[in-house]
Amino acid sequence: MGLTKTEIFTEEQNRLSALFKVLGHPARIAILQHIINQKACICNDLVEELGLAQATISQHLKELKNTGIIKGSIEGKSVCYCIDEKIWKTIQSQFNFFFDQEVNTNQCC
């Protein structure tokens, strides 16, 4: 099995693929849902909320932050995260554009 040649795909295809990959883990979905439901930044309460190890949560937060979905600030030992609303709306727009494409199978299946 060969390596994926990302250069043969469009920038949009590579971007959507990266977003789907990041959102493809249930822990990351749970983290995002928790932040959204709090309607505020979260600070150090995910371990109790999700029941995962701190190291595991940190890794998922890192992946979400690397894509820009969340942003965070560090003040002393406290780390707070929130959804980056601008990036969230951009992702929402990209997904809507992708899923709003008309599918017509002409009864082939």
DSSP file (Angstrom, degrees, kcal/mol; ACC not computed):
  #  RESIDUE AA STRUCTURE BP1 BP2  ACC     N-H-->O    O-->H-N    N-H-->O    O-->H-N    TCO  KAPPA ALPHA  PHI   PSI    X-CA   Y-CA   Z-CA
    1    1 A M              0   0    0      0, 0.0     2,-0.1     0, 0.0     0, 0.0   0.000 360.0 360.0 360.0 125.5    0.0    0.0    0.0
    2    2 A G        -     0   0    0      1,-0.1     2,-0.1     3,-0.0     3,-0.0  -0.264 360.0 -90.0 -85.1 170.7    1.5    3.3   -1.1
    3    3 A L        -     0   0    0      1,-0.1     2,-0.3    -2,-0.1    -1,-0.1  -0.473  46.6-100.9 -75.3 150.2    1.5    6.7    0.5
    4    4 A T        -     0   0    0     -2,-0.1     2,-1.2     1,-0.1     3,-0.1  -0.585  28.1-143.2 -71.7 130.0   -1.3    9.1   -0.1
    5    5 A K    >   -     0   0    0     -2,-0.3     3,-2.0     1,-0.2     4,-0.3  -0.738  20.4-179.3 -97.5  87.6   -0.2   11.7   -2.6
    6    6 A T  G >  S+     0   0    0     -2,-1.2     3,-1.5     1,-0.3    -1,-0.2   0.748  72.9  71.1 -61.7 -23.7   -1.9   14.7   -1.3
    7    7 A E  G 3  S+     0   0    0      1,-0.3    -1,-0.3    -3,-0.1     4,-0.1   0.697  89.6  61.0 -69.7 -15.7   -0.5   16.9   -4.1
    8    8 A I  G <  S+     0   0    0     -3,-2.0     2,-0.3     2,-0.1    -1,-0.3   0.545  98.1  72.3 -85.5  -4.8   -2.8   15.2   -6.7
    9    9 A F  S <  S-     0   0    0     -3,-1.5     0, 0.0    -4,-0.3     0, 0.0  -0.718  92.0 -99.2-106.3 158.6   -5.9   16.4   -4.8
   10   10 A T     >  -     0   0    0     -2,-0.3     4,-2.3     1,-0.1     5,-0.2  -0.251  31.2-111.8 -70.8 163.0   -7.2   19.9   -4.6
   11   11 A E  H  > S+     0   0    0      1,-0.2     4,-2.5     2,-0.2     5,-0.2   0.896 120.3  52.5 -60.0 -40.3   -6.6   22.1   -1.6
   12   12 A E  H  > S+     0   0    0      2,-0.2     4,-2.8     1,-0.2     5,-0.2   0.910 108.3  49.8 -62.9 -43.5  -10.3   21.9   -0.7
   13   13 A Q  H  > S+     0   0    0      1,-0.2     4,-2.1     2,-0.2    -2,-0.2   0.907 113.0  46.5 -63.7 -41.9  -10.2   18.1   -0.8
   14   14 A N  H  X S+     0   0    0     -4,-2.3     4,-2.1     2,-0.2    -2,-0.2   0.895 113.2  49.5 -66.7 -40.0   -7.1   18.0    1.4
   15   15 A R  H  X S+     0   0    0     -4,-2.5     4,-2.2     2,-0.2    -2,-0.2   0.934 112.6  46.4 -65.0 -46.9   -8.6   20.5    3.9
   16   16 A L  H  X S+     0   0    0     -4,-2.8     4,-2.8     1,-0.2     5,-0.2   0.905 111.5  52.6 -62.4 -40.8  -11.9   18.6    4.2
   17   17 A S  H  X S+     0   0    0     -4,-2.1     4,-2.2    -5,-0.2    -1,-0.2   0.912 109.1  49.0 -60.9 -43.0  -10.0   15.4    4.6
   18   18 A A  H  X S+     0   0    0     -4,-2.1     4,-2.3     2,-0.2    -1,-0.2   0.896 112.1  48.8 -64.0 -40.4   -7.9   16.8    7.5
   19   19 A L  H  X S+     0   0    0     -4,-2.2     4,-2.5     2,-0.2    -2,-0.2   0.926 111.1  49.0 -65.9 -44.3  -11.1   18.2    9.2
   20   20 A F  H  < S+     0   0    0     -4,-2.8     4,-0.4     1,-0.2    -2,-0.2   0.891 110.9  52.0 -61.6 -38.0  -12.9   14.9    8.9
   21   21 A K  H >< S+     0   0    0     -4,-2.2     3,-1.0    -5,-0.2    -2,-0.2   0.936 110.8  46.0 -63.6 -46.6   -9.8   13.1   10.3
   22   22 A V  H >< S+     0   0    0     -4,-2.3     3,-0.6     1,-0.3    -2,-0.2   0.898 116.9  44.5 -63.4 -40.2   -9.6   15.4   13.3
   23   23 A L  T 3< S+     0   0    0     -4,-2.5    -1,-0.3     1,-0.2    -2,-0.2   0.434  91.6  89.5 -83.9   2.0  -13.4   15.1   13.9
   24   24 A G  T <   +     0   0    0     -3,-1.0    -1,-0.2    -4,-0.4    -2,-0.1   0.336  70.0  81.6 -83.1   8.0  -13.2   11.3   13.4
   25   25 A H  S X> S-     0   0    0     -3,-0.6     4,-1.7     1,-0.1     3,-0.7  -0.958  72.4-142.8-116.5 128.9  -12.5   10.5   17.0
   26   26 A P  H 3> S+     0   0    0      0, 0.0     4,-2.5     0, 0.0     5,-0.2   0.804 100.1  59.3 -60.4 -30.0  -15.4   10.4   19.5
   27   27 A A  H 3> S+     0   0    0      2,-0.2     4,-2.4     1,-0.2     5,-0.1   0.894 105.7  48.8 -65.8 -37.4  -13.3   11.9   22.3
   28   28 A R  H <> S+     0   0    0     -3,-0.7     4,-2.4     2,-0.2    -1,-0.2   0.882 110.8  49.9 -69.6 -37.0  -12.8   15.0   20.2
   29   29 A I  H  X S+     0   0    0     -4,-1.7     4,-2.7     2,-0.2    -2,-0.2   0.922 111.2  49.9 -63.9 -43.1  -16.5   15.2   19.4
   30   30 A A  H  X S+     0   0    0     -4,-2.5     4,-2.4     2,-0.2    -2,-0.2   0.898 110.1  50.5 -62.4 -41.2  -17.2   14.9   23.2
   31   31 A I  H  X S+     0   0    0     -4,-2.4     4,-2.4     2,-0.2    -2,-0.2   0.944 112.5  46.2 -62.1 -47.7  -14.7   17.7   24.0
   32   32 A L  H  X S+     0   0    0     -4,-2.4     4,-2.7     1,-0.2    -2,-0.2   0.913 112.7  50.0 -62.0 -43.1  -16.2   20.0   21.4
   33   33 A Q  H  X S+     0   0    0     -4,-2.7     4,-2.8     1,-0.2    -1,-0.2   0.896 110.0  51.2 -63.3 -39.1  -19.7   19.2   22.6
   34   34 A H  H  X S+     0   0    0     -4,-2.4     4,-1.7     2,-0.2    -2,-0.2   0.933 111.6  46.6 -63.7 -45.3  -18.7   19.9   26.2
   35   35 A I  H  X>S+     0   0    0     -4,-2.4     4,-0.9     1,-0.2     5,-0.8   0.934 114.3  48.0 -62.4 -45.2  -17.2   23.3   25.3
   36   36 A I  H ><5S+     0   0    0     -4,-2.7     3,-0.9     1,-0.2    -2,-0.2   0.921 111.1  50.3 -61.1 -44.9  -20.3   24.2   23.3
   37   37 A N  H 3<5S+     0   0    0     -4,-2.8    -1,-0.2     1,-0.2    -2,-0.2   0.788 105.2  57.3 -66.4 -27.5  -22.7   23.1   26.0
   38   38 A Q  H 3<5S-     0   0    0     -4,-1.7    -1,-0.2     2,-0.2    -2,-0.2   0.740  91.8-149.1 -73.2 -21.9  -20.7   25.2   28.6
   39   39 A K  T <<5S+     0   0    0     -4,-0.9     2,-0.3    -3,-0.9    -3,-0.1   0.813  72.4  61.9  54.3  30.8  -21.3   28.3   26.5
   40   40 A A  S   <S-     0   0    0     -5,-0.8    -1,-0.2    41,-0.1    -2,-0.2  -0.957 100.8 -66.7-164.8 173.7  -17.9   29.5   27.9
   41   41 A C        -     0   0    0     -2,-0.3     2,-0.4    -3,-0.1    41,-0.2  -0.394  47.8-134.3 -67.9 152.2  -14.3   28.6   27.9
   42   42 A I  E     -A   81   0A   0     39,-2.9    39,-2.6    -2,-0.1     2,-0.4  -0.882  16.0-165.3-110.1 145.9  -13.4   25.4   29.8
   43   43 A C  E     -A   80   0A   0     -2,-0.4    37,-0.2    37,-0.2    35,-0.0  -0.902  62.5 -41.3-135.9 105.1  -10.5   25.2   32.2
   44   44 A N  S    S+     0   0    0     35,-0.9    36,-0.1    -2,-0.4     3,-0.0   0.718 100.8 107.8  58.5  29.4   -9.1   21.9   33.5
   45   45 A D     >  +     0   0    0      2,-0.1     4,-1.5     1,-0.1    -1,-0.1   0.291  46.2  93.0-118.0  12.0  -12.4   20.1   34.0
   46   46 A L  H  > S+     0   0    0      2,-0.2     4,-3.0     1,-0.2     5,-0.5   0.803  75.6  63.3 -76.7 -28.6  -12.3   17.6   31.1
   47   47 A V  H  > S+     0   0    0      1,-0.2     4,-2.0     2,-0.2     5,-0.3   0.952 111.1  37.4 -61.5 -49.1  -10.7   14.7   33.0
   48   48 A E  H  4 S+     0   0    0      2,-0.2    -1,-0.2     1,-0.2    -2,-0.2   0.895 118.8  50.7 -67.7 -39.3  -13.7   14.4   35.4
   49   49 A E  H  < S+     0   0    0     -4,-1.5    -2,-0.2     1,-0.2    -1,-0.2   0.910 123.6  25.9 -66.6 -44.2  -16.2   15.2   32.6
   50   50 A L  H  < S-     0   0    0     -4,-3.0    -2,-0.2     2,-0.1    -1,-0.2   0.674  93.5-131.4 -98.4 -19.5  -15.0   12.6   30.1
   51   51 A G     <  +     0   0    0     -4,-2.0     2,-0.3    -5,-0.5    -3,-0.1   0.753  62.9 128.1  74.6  22.6  -13.4   10.0   32.3
   52   52 A L        -     0   0    0     -6,-0.4    -1,-0.3    -5,-0.3    -2,-0.1  -0.732  67.3 -91.0-107.4 160.2  -10.2    9.9   30.2
   53   53 A A     >  -     0   0    0     -2,-0.3     4,-2.4     1,-0.1     5,-0.2  -0.341  33.9-118.3 -66.5 150.5   -6.6   10.3   31.3
   54   54 A Q  H  > S+     0   0    0      1,-0.2     4,-2.7     2,-0.2     5,-0.2   0.882 115.1  53.8 -57.1 -40.7   -5.2   13.8   31.3
   55   55 A A  H  > S+     0   0    0      2,-0.2     4,-1.9     1,-0.2    -1,-0.2   0.890 108.9  48.9 -63.5 -38.9   -2.5   12.8   28.8
   56   56 A T  H  > S+     0   0    0      2,-0.2     4,-2.0     1,-0.2    -2,-0.2   0.931 112.6  46.8 -65.8 -46.1   -5.2   11.5   26.4
   57   57 A I  H  X S+     0   0    0     -4,-2.4     4,-2.8     1,-0.2     5,-0.2   0.907 109.8  54.5 -62.9 -41.5   -7.3   14.6   26.7
   58   58 A S  H  X S+     0   0    0     -4,-2.7     4,-2.2     1,-0.2    -1,-0.2   0.898 107.4  50.3 -59.2 -41.3   -4.2   16.8   26.2
   59   59 A Q  H  X S+     0   0    0     -4,-1.9     4,-2.0     2,-0.2    -1,-0.2   0.912 111.9  46.9 -64.5 -42.6   -3.4   15.0   23.0
   60   60 A H  H  X S+     0   0    0     -4,-2.0     4,-2.4     2,-0.2    -2,-0.2   0.902 111.5  51.1 -66.7 -40.4   -6.9   15.4   21.7
   61   61 A L  H  X S+     0   0    0     -4,-2.8     4,-2.6     1,-0.2    -1,-0.2   0.891 108.1  53.8 -62.2 -38.7   -6.9   19.1   22.7
   62   62 A K  H  X S+     0   0    0     -4,-2.2     4,-2.6    -5,-0.2    -2,-0.2   0.921 109.0  47.9 -61.8 -44.3   -3.6   19.5   20.8
   63   63 A E  H  X S+     0   0    0     -4,-2.0     4,-1.3     2,-0.2    -2,-0.2   0.915 113.6  47.0 -63.4 -43.6   -5.1   18.0   17.6
   64   64 A L  H  <>S+     0   0    0     -4,-2.4     5,-1.3     1,-0.2     6,-1.0   0.884 114.1  47.8 -65.4 -38.1   -8.1   20.3   17.9
   65   65 A K  H ><5S+     0   0    0     -4,-2.6     3,-1.0     1,-0.2    -2,-0.2   0.884 105.3  58.8 -71.0 -38.0   -5.9   23.3   18.5
   66   66 A N  H 3<5S+     0   0    0     -4,-2.6    -1,-0.2     1,-0.3    -2,-0.2   0.824 107.6  46.8 -61.4 -31.0   -3.6   22.5   15.6
   67   67 A T  T 3<5S-     0   0    0     -4,-1.3    -1,-0.3    -5,-0.2    -2,-0.2   0.576 115.0-119.0 -86.4  -9.2   -6.5   22.7   13.2
   68   68 A G  T < 5S+     0   0    0     -3,-1.0    19,-0.2    -4,-0.5    16,-0.2   0.428  79.7 122.2  90.0  -1.0   -7.7   25.9   14.8
   69   69 A I  S   <S+     0   0    0     -5,-1.3    15,-2.7    18,-0.1     2,-0.3   0.893  80.4  27.8 -63.1 -38.7  -11.1   24.6   15.9
   70   70 A I  E    S-B   83   0A   0     -6,-1.0     2,-0.3    13,-0.3    13,-0.2  -0.866  70.2-160.3-119.1 157.6  -10.3   25.6   19.5
   71   71 A K  E     -B   82   0A   0     11,-2.7    11,-2.3    -2,-0.3     2,-0.3  -0.943  13.1-169.2-130.5 156.8   -8.0   28.2   20.9
   72   72 A G  E     -B   81   0A   0     -2,-0.3     2,-0.4     9,-0.2     9,-0.2  -0.948  15.1-149.9-145.7 163.5   -6.5   28.4   24.3
   73   73 A S  E     -B   80   0A   0      7,-2.1     7,-2.5    -2,-0.3     2,-0.5  -0.984  11.9-145.3-134.1 147.0   -4.7   30.5   26.8
   74   74 A I  E     +B   79   0A   0     -2,-0.4     2,-0.5     5,-0.2     5,-0.2  -0.957  18.0 173.7-115.7 123.4   -2.3   29.5   29.5
   75   75 A E  E >   -B   78   0A   0      3,-2.9     3,-2.0    -2,-0.5     2,-0.3  -0.909  67.4 -54.5-129.5 103.2   -2.2   31.5   32.8
   76   76 A G  T 3  S-     0   0    0     -2,-0.5     0, 0.0     1,-0.3     0, 0.0  -0.522 121.1 -20.1  65.0-124.7    0.1   29.9   35.3
   77   77 A K  T 3  S+     0   0    0     -2,-0.3     2,-0.5    -3,-0.1    -1,-0.3   0.471 119.2  98.7 -91.8  -2.9   -1.0   26.3   35.7
   78   78 A S  E <   - B   0  75A   0     -3,-2.0    -3,-2.9   -35,-0.0     2,-0.5  -0.737  51.4-171.6 -92.5 129.0   -4.5   27.0   34.3
   79   79 A V  E     - B   0  74A   0     -2,-0.5   -35,-0.9    -5,-0.2     2,-0.4  -0.982   6.1-169.2-118.9 124.1   -5.2   26.2   30.7
   80   80 A C  E     -AB  43  73A   0     -7,-2.5    -7,-2.1    -2,-0.5     2,-0.3  -0.919   1.2-168.7-117.1 139.9   -8.5   27.4   29.2
   81   81 A Y  E     +AB  42  72A   0    -39,-2.6   -39,-2.9    -2,-0.4     2,-0.3  -0.942   9.0 168.9-127.1 148.2  -10.0   26.4   25.8
   82   82 A C  E     - B   0  71A   0    -11,-2.3   -11,-2.7    -2,-0.3     2,-0.3  -0.963  41.9 -88.7-147.3 164.8  -12.8   27.7   23.8
   83   83 A I  E     - B   0  70A   0     -2,-0.3     2,-1.1   -13,-0.2   -13,-0.3  -0.556  35.7-127.5 -72.1 135.4  -14.2   27.3   20.2
   84   84 A D     >  -     0   0    0    -15,-2.7     4,-2.9    -2,-0.3     5,-0.2  -0.778  22.4-159.3 -83.2 104.2  -12.7   29.7   17.7
   85   85 A E  H  > S+     0   0    0     -2,-1.1     4,-2.3     1,-0.2    -1,-0.2   0.830  85.9  52.6 -59.4 -36.6  -16.0   31.0   16.4
   86   86 A K  H  > S+     0   0    0      2,-0.2     4,-1.9     1,-0.2    -1,-0.2   0.943 113.9  42.2 -65.5 -47.4  -14.5   32.3   13.1
   87   87 A I  H  > S+     0   0    0    -19,-0.2     4,-2.8     2,-0.2     5,-0.2   0.899 112.0  56.3 -65.3 -40.2  -12.9   28.9   12.3
   88   88 A W  H  X S+     0   0    0     -4,-2.9     4,-2.6     1,-0.2    -2,-0.2   0.923 108.8  46.2 -57.0 -46.5  -16.1   27.1   13.4
   89   89 A K  H  X S+     0   0    0     -4,-2.3     4,-2.2     2,-0.2    -1,-0.2   0.862 111.5  52.0 -66.9 -35.6  -18.2   29.1   11.0
   90   90 A T  H  X S+     0   0    0     -4,-1.9     4,-2.4     2,-0.2    -2,-0.2   0.933 111.8  45.9 -64.6 -45.7  -15.7   28.4    8.2
   91   91 A I  H  X S+     0   0    0     -4,-2.8     4,-2.9     2,-0.2     5,-0.2   0.917 111.4  52.6 -62.9 -43.5  -15.7   24.7    8.9
   92   92 A Q  H  X S+     0   0    0     -4,-2.6     4,-2.6    -5,-0.2    -1,-0.2   0.911 110.5  48.2 -58.2 -43.1  -19.5   24.8    9.0
   93   93 A S  H  X S+     0   0    0     -4,-2.2     4,-2.5     2,-0.2    -1,-0.2   0.906 111.6  49.4 -64.3 -43.3  -19.6   26.5    5.6
   94   94 A Q  H  X S+     0   0    0     -4,-2.4     4,-2.1     2,-0.2    -2,-0.2   0.919 113.6  45.6 -63.4 -44.4  -17.1   24.0    4.1
   95   95 A F  H  X S+     0   0    0     -4,-2.9     4,-3.1     2,-0.2     5,-0.3   0.918 112.5  51.1 -66.1 -42.5  -19.1   21.0    5.4
   96   96 A N  H  X S+     0   0    0     -4,-2.6     4,-2.1    -5,-0.2    -2,-0.2   0.919 110.0  49.7 -60.4 -43.4  -22.4   22.6    4.2
   97   97 A F  H  < S+     0   0    0     -4,-2.5     4,-0.3     2,-0.2    -1,-0.2   0.915 114.0  46.3 -60.7 -43.0  -21.0   23.2    0.8
   98   98 A F  H >< S+     0   0    0     -4,-2.1     3,-0.9     1,-0.2    -2,-0.2   0.940 118.7  39.5 -64.9 -48.4  -19.8   19.5    0.6
   99   99 A F  H 3< S+     0   0    0     -4,-3.1    -1,-0.2     1,-0.2    -2,-0.2   0.661 106.1  65.4 -81.1 -15.6  -23.0   18.0    1.9
  100  100 A D  T 3< S+     0   0    0     -4,-2.1    -1,-0.2    -5,-0.3    -2,-0.2   0.509  73.5 117.0 -82.7  -3.0  -25.3   20.3   -0.1
  101  101 A Q  S <  S-     0   0    0     -3,-0.9     2,-0.2    -4,-0.3    -3,-0.0  -0.442  75.6-111.5 -65.1 135.0  -24.0   18.9   -3.4
  102  102 A E        -     0   0    0     -2,-0.1     2,-0.5     1,-0.0    -1,-0.1  -0.482  27.8-153.2 -71.4 134.0  -26.9   17.2   -5.2
  103  103 A V        +     0   0    0     -2,-0.2     2,-0.4    -3,-0.0    -1,-0.0  -0.940  17.5 174.0-110.3 124.0  -26.6   13.5   -5.4
  104  104 A N        +     0   0    0     -2,-0.5    -2,-0.0     1,-0.1     0, 0.0  -0.917  10.0 173.1-133.6 106.2  -28.3   11.8   -8.4
  105  105 A T    >   -     0   0    0     -2,-0.4     3,-1.6     2,-0.0    -1,-0.1   0.522  36.3-136.8 -91.4  -6.4  -27.7    8.1   -8.8
  106  106 A N  T 3   -     0   0    0      1,-0.3    -2,-0.0     2,-0.1    -1,-0.0   0.851  63.9 -67.6  51.3  37.0  -30.2    7.7  -11.6
  107  107 A Q  T 3  S+     0   0    0      1,-0.1    -1,-0.3     2,-0.0    -3,-0.0   0.783  97.5 137.9  59.4  29.7  -31.4    4.5  -10.0
  108  108 A C    <         0   0    0     -3,-1.6    -2,-0.1     1,-0.2    -1,-0.1   0.707 360.0 360.0 -80.3 -19.1  -28.1    2.7  -10.6
  109  109 A C              0   0    0     -4,-0.0    -1,-0.2     0, 0.0    -3,-0.1   0.409 360.0 360.0-113.7 360.0  -27.9    1.0   -7.2
